[in-house]
Amino acid sequence: MKIKRNILGITGIRSEYDILSSVFRAVQNHPDLNLGVVATGAHLSPVFGNTIEAIRADGFPIADEIESLLSGDGLASRVKGLSIQLQGLIQSIQRIRPDMLLVLGDREEAISAALAGAYMNIAVAHIAGGDRVIGNVDDQVRHAVTKLAHLHFVTNPESYERVLRLGEQSFRVHLTGNPGLDRFAETPVIMASGLSDCLGFMIPDSEPFMLVIQHVISTEVEQAYEQMKMTLEAVKQLGIRTILIHPNSDAGRQQIVQAIREYENLPFLHISANIPRTVFVNLMRRAGCLLGNSSAGILEAPLIKLPVVNVGNRQKGRLHAENVQFVPHEVEAIKKAVSKALFDETYRTQVRLCVNPYGDGRSSQRIAEILAAVHLDKNLLIKDITY
């Protein structure tokens, strides 16, 4: 009888988990794999909705919980939390003894897992390495994780070539696409009336609405309040029905929340601290425009032909489709771009014809198959640089 391979997935925040969840499902359903999940960071915080309960509701086994999120809003808080997370993860790995660690992207969870795996001789599989973003610490973390990880699941051909240029051996690198797209194939459709009931906010079929998600840029923390004010002032002047979701748990978050509170009484604005995945996917399906700087606008929005207005430097320099307009933190520039996204039929036709460079929505199964088939031997664990 073949022994199942134990895969330990590490997740720390709603946005990252929503992408990983499809991979977790594929791993859980694979006959040769066992899944365990370590929940840490914002998942354990009531401020961010105790989203560990969403993991449980999805039916994934929680192998461990690591309290690591600090309440401070400064730059030091995030890296202090990372150090707590690393210590907890080392203990989790010692107890669980997984065959492989599975992580996504560029946040604390990815670098802490990659460090632990590299030092403890446990293979680390990393999703979404090789992407390029300007002006945020996440970009440096992502490339550092690539150099520590043993197996790379990249989302697009450009990132595939970049990981090879970082000196990674070609047998480690697999072009799978972005698993965040998979949830759009898996998530059932909710009608406008159902979404209205879920949110307690009317979403009519006959009227376009905006979805707003804006995060802090690590190199522009001091400007987070003013940047959010510019976006919200544009929303106010446009007067279009809008659903706004609170930002991630990064340093400077409280500045953004402060700005949001100043506009919370706008009658056409609905604010949510946290939105369940099924509702979020359906909001993206129905929205007329996504405004802010979320990676969802770059990675997933082209799949559903959603126009995006990306404000500021976050996501700048990242591979993107024709659905994205990049604008500065200026009220008039934001208003002009949103109006084009919502009402310019020539532009909207162009968006409907765009091709998503991040895959076809079937990445998770590819990842699970590779996790089951790869040889866990010295050839995988002992890395060599190709240059």
C-alpha positions in Angstrom: 0.0 0.0 0.0 1.4 3.4 -1.0 2.0 5.8 1.8 0.4 9.2 1.3 2.6 12.2 1.2 1.9 14.8 3.9 1.6 18.4 2.6 1.5 21.2 5.2 0.0 24.4 3.8 0.7 27.7 5.6 -1.8 30.6 5.3 -1.9 33.9 7.2 -4.6 36.2 5.6 -7.9 36.1 3.8 -6.7 37.3 0.4 -3.9 34.7 0.2 -6.1 31.9 1.5 -8.7 32.6 -1.1 -6.1 31.9 -3.8 -4.7 28.9 -1.9 -8.1 27.3 -1.1 -8.4 25.8 -4.6 -4.9 24.2 -4.2 -5.8 22.9 -0.8 -8.9 21.3 -2.3 -6.9 19.6 -5.1 -4.4 18.3 -2.6 -7.1 17.1 -0.2 -8.8 15.2 -3.1 -5.6 13.6 -4.5 -5.4 9.9 -3.6 -1.6 10.1 -2.8 -1.6 13.3 -0.7 -2.7 14.3 2.9 -3.3 17.9 3.7 -2.7 19.8 6.9 -3.1 23.6 7.3 -1.3 26.0 9.6 -3.4 29.1 10.2 -1.5 32.2 11.5 -1.5 36.0 11.2 -4.7 37.8 10.5 -6.7 34.5 10.4 -6.7 34.4 14.2 -7.7 38.1 14.7 -11.3 39.2 15.4 -10.4 42.5 13.7 -10.1 40.6 10.4 -13.1 38.4 11.0 -11.5 35.3 12.6 -11.2 33.9 9.1 -9.8 30.6 10.5 -13.5 29.7 10.7 -13.7 30.0 6.9 -10.9 27.5 6.6 -12.7 25.1 8.9 -16.0 25.7 7.0 -14.2 24.7 3.8 -13.5 21.3 5.5 -9.7 21.7 5.7 -8.0 20.2 8.7 -6.2 22.7 10.9 -2.9 21.2 11.9 -1.9 24.1 14.1 -2.7 27.7 15.0 0.1 30.3 15.4 -0.8 33.7 17.0 1.6 36.2 15.4 -0.3 39.3 14.4 0.7 42.4 16.4 -1.7 45.4 16.7 0.9 48.1 16.0 0.6 50.1 12.8 4.3 50.8 12.3 6.8 49.2 10.0 8.4 47.2 12.9 5.2 45.4 13.8 5.1 43.3 10.7 8.6 42.0 11.0 8.2 41.4 14.7 5.1 39.4 13.9 7.2 37.5 11.4 9.7 36.5 14.0 7.0 35.2 16.3 5.5 33.3 13.4 8.8 31.7 12.5 9.3 30.4 16.0 5.8 29.0 16.1 6.2 27.4 12.7 9.4 25.7 13.6 7.6 24.0 16.6 4.7 23.0 14.3 7.0 21.4 11.8 8.9 19.5 14.5 5.6 18.1 15.8 3.8 17.4 12.5 6.9 16.3 10.5 5.4 17.0 7.1 7.0 15.8 3.8 6.6 19.2 2.1 5.6 22.8 3.0 3.3 24.7 0.6 3.2 28.5 0.5 2.0 31.3 -1.8 3.4 34.6 -2.8 5.2 37.3 -0.9 3.9 37.7 2.7 5.4 36.8 6.1 4.0 33.2 5.9 6.0 32.5 2.7 9.3 33.7 4.0 9.0 32.1 7.4 8.0 28.8 5.9 10.9 29.0 3.3 13.4 29.8 6.1 12.2 26.9 8.2 12.1 24.5 5.4 15.6 25.4 4.2 17.2 25.0 7.6 15.2 21.9 8.6 15.7 20.0 5.3 12.0 19.9 4.3 11.1 20.7 0.7 9.3 24.0 0.2 6.9 24.4 -2.7 6.3 28.0 -3.6 3.4 29.3 -5.7 3.7 32.6 -7.7 7.4 33.2 -7.6 9.0 35.3 -10.3 6.4 38.1 -10.4 7.7 41.6 -10.5 6.2 44.6 -8.6 7.9 47.9 -8.0 8.0 49.8 -4.7 6.9 47.2 -2.1 8.8 45.0 0.2 6.7 42.1 -1.0 8.7 42.0 -4.2 12.0 41.4 -2.3 10.3 38.8 -0.1 9.0 36.9 -3.1 12.4 36.6 -4.8 14.0 35.7 -1.5 11.5 32.9 -1.1 12.3 31.7 -4.6 16.0 31.3 -3.6 15.0 29.4 -0.5 12.3 27.2 -2.0 12.9 23.8 -3.7 9.9 23.7 -6.1 8.4 26.6 -8.0 4.8 26.8 -9.4 4.9 30.0 -11.5 1.8 31.7 -12.9 3.0 33.0 -16.3 5.7 32.6 -18.9 7.4 35.9 -18.0 7.8 34.8 -14.3 9.0 31.4 -15.5 11.9 33.0 -17.4 12.7 35.3 -14.4 12.9 32.4 -12.0 15.4 30.7 -14.3 17.4 33.9 -14.6 17.6 33.9 -10.8 19.7 30.8 -11.2 17.1 28.2 -10.3 17.5 24.7 -11.9 15.0 24.1 -14.6 13.7 20.8 -13.2 12.4 22.8 -10.2 10.3 25.3 -12.2 6.7 24.5 -13.4 4.4 26.8 -15.3 1.1 26.0 -13.8 -0.9 29.3 -14.0 -2.4 31.2 -11.1 -4.7 29.1 -8.9 -6.6 32.2 -7.9 -8.4 31.8 -11.2 -9.7 28.4 -10.3 -12.2 29.7 -7.7 -14.1 31.5 -10.5 -14.8 28.1 -12.1 -15.7 26.5 -8.7 -17.8 29.2 -7.0 -21.5 29.1 -7.7 -23.3 32.1 -9.1 -25.2 34.3 -6.7 -27.8 36.6 -8.2 -27.9 40.3 -7.5 -30.8 39.9 -5.1 -28.8 37.3 -3.1 -25.8 39.5 -3.0 -28.0 42.4 -1.7 -29.3 40.1 1.0 -25.7 39.0 2.0 -24.4 42.5 2.3 -27.6 44.4 3.4 -26.9 46.8 0.6 -29.0 47.0 -2.6 -27.2 45.8 -5.8 -29.6 46.4 -8.7 -29.2 44.6 -12.0 -29.7 47.7 -14.0 -27.1 49.9 -12.4 -23.3 49.6 -12.5 -21.3 49.5 -9.2 -17.7 49.8 -8.2 -15.6 47.5 -6.0 -12.9 49.3 -4.1 -9.9 47.6 -2.5 -6.8 49.7 -1.6 -3.8 48.5 0.4 -0.7 50.3 1.8 2.6 50.3 -0.1 5.4 49.5 2.3 7.6 52.3 1.0 4.8 54.9 1.1 3.4 54.2 4.6 3.4 57.9 5.6 1.2 58.7 2.6 -1.4 56.0 3.1 -4.0 58.3 4.6 -3.8 60.9 1.9 -3.7 58.3 -0.9 -6.9 56.7 0.4 -8.5 60.2 0.7 -7.8 60.8 -3.0 -9.6 57.6 -3.9 -12.5 58.2 -1.7 -12.9 61.8 -2.8 -13.1 60.6 -6.4 -15.8 58.0 -5.3 -17.7 60.8 -3.5 -17.7 63.1 -6.6 -18.6 60.3 -9.0 -21.7 59.3 -6.8 -21.7 55.8 -8.1 -22.9 52.9 -6.0 -19.7 51.5 -4.4 -18.7 48.5 -2.2 -15.4 49.0 -0.3 -13.4 46.3 1.5 -11.0 47.1 4.2 -7.2 46.7 3.5 -4.8 43.9 4.6 -3.1 43.9 8.0 0.0 45.7 6.7 1.7 48.7 8.4 -0.2 51.8 7.7 -3.6 50.1 7.6 -5.0 52.2 10.4 -4.4 55.3 8.3 -6.5 53.9 5.5 -9.2 52.9 7.9 -9.2 56.4 9.3 -9.7 57.9 5.9 -12.6 55.4 5.2 -14.4 56.4 8.4 -14.5 60.0 7.2 -16.6 58.9 4.2 -18.6 56.1 5.8 -21.9 58.1 5.7 -22.0 58.4 1.9 -25.5 56.9 1.1 -24.2 55.0 -2.0 -21.1 53.5 -0.2 -21.1 50.2 1.6 -18.1 49.3 3.7 -17.1 45.7 4.7 -14.2 44.7 6.9 -14.3 41.2 5.5 -16.3 39.5 2.7 -16.6 35.7 2.3 -15.0 34.2 -0.8 -18.3 33.2 -2.5 -19.7 36.7 -2.1 -16.4 38.4 -3.2 -16.1 36.3 -6.4 -19.7 37.1 -7.3 -19.1 40.8 -6.6 -16.2 40.7 -9.0 -18.3 39.0 -11.6 -21.0 41.7 -11.4 -18.9 44.8 -10.8 -18.6 47.4 -13.5 -15.1 48.4 -12.3 -12.5 47.4 -9.7 -10.8 50.5 -8.2 -7.7 50.6 -5.9 -4.5 48.5 -6.1 -5.5 44.9 -5.3 -3.6 42.1 -7.1 -7.0 40.7 -7.9 -7.2 43.4 -10.6 -4.1 42.1 -12.2 -4.4 38.4 -11.7 -8.0 37.4 -11.7 -10.0 40.3 -13.2 -8.9 39.6 -16.9 -10.5 36.2 -16.6 -13.9 37.7 -16.1 -13.2 40.8 -18.3 -13.5 43.2 -15.4 -12.1 46.7 -16.0 -9.6 47.9 -13.4 -8.4 51.3 -12.3 -5.1 50.7 -10.4 -4.2 53.8 -8.4 -0.5 54.6 -7.5 2.6 52.4 -7.6 1.3 49.1 -6.1 1.2 46.6 -9.0 3.2 49.0 -11.2 5.6 47.0 -13.4 3.6 43.8 -13.0 2.6 41.8 -16.1 -1.0 42.7 -16.9 -3.7 42.5 -19.5 -5.5 45.3 -21.4 -8.2 45.6 -18.7 -6.0 47.7 -16.4 -5.6 51.5 -16.4 -2.8 52.9 -14.2 -3.4 56.3 -12.7 -1.7 58.5 -10.0 -3.2 59.4 -6.7 -5.1 62.4 -8.2 -8.9 62.8 -7.9 -9.5 64.0 -11.5 -7.3 61.2 -13.0 -9.2 58.6 -11.0 -12.6 60.0 -12.0 -11.6 60.1 -15.6 -10.4 56.5 -15.6 -13.4 55.2 -13.7 -15.8 56.9 -16.1 -13.9 55.3 -19.0 -14.0 51.9 -17.4 -17.8 52.1 -16.7 -19.2 54.0 -19.7 -16.8 54.0 -22.6 -18.2 51.2 -24.8 -15.1 51.1 -27.1 -12.9 50.5 -24.1 -15.2 48.0 -22.5 -15.2 46.1 -25.8 -11.4 46.1 -25.7 -11.5 44.7 -22.1 -14.0 41.9 -23.2 -11.4 40.8 -25.8 -8.4 40.8 -23.4 -6.5 37.6 -22.7 -5.4 36.7 -19.1 -1.7 36.0 -19.1 -2.1 34.1 -15.8 -3.6 30.9 -17.0 -6.9 29.1 -17.7 -8.4 28.4 -14.2 -7.1 24.8 -14.0 -3.9 25.4 -12.1 -4.7 23.6 -8.8 -4.9 20.1 -10.2 -1.6 20.6 -12.0 0.0 21.6 -8.7 -1.4 18.7 -6.8 -0.2 16.2 -9.5 3.4 17.6 -9.3 3.4 17.5 -5.5 2.4 13.9 -5.6 4.9 12.9 -8.3 8.1 14.8 -7.5 10.9 12.8 -6.0 11.7 13.9 -2.4 15.4 13.1 -2.5 18.8 14.9 -2.2 18.5 16.1 -5.8 15.5 18.2 -4.7 16.8 19.3 -1.3 20.3 20.2 -2.3 20.1 23.3 -4.4 22.7 24.5 -6.9 22.8 27.8 -8.8 23.0 27.6 -12.5 25.3 30.6 -13.1 
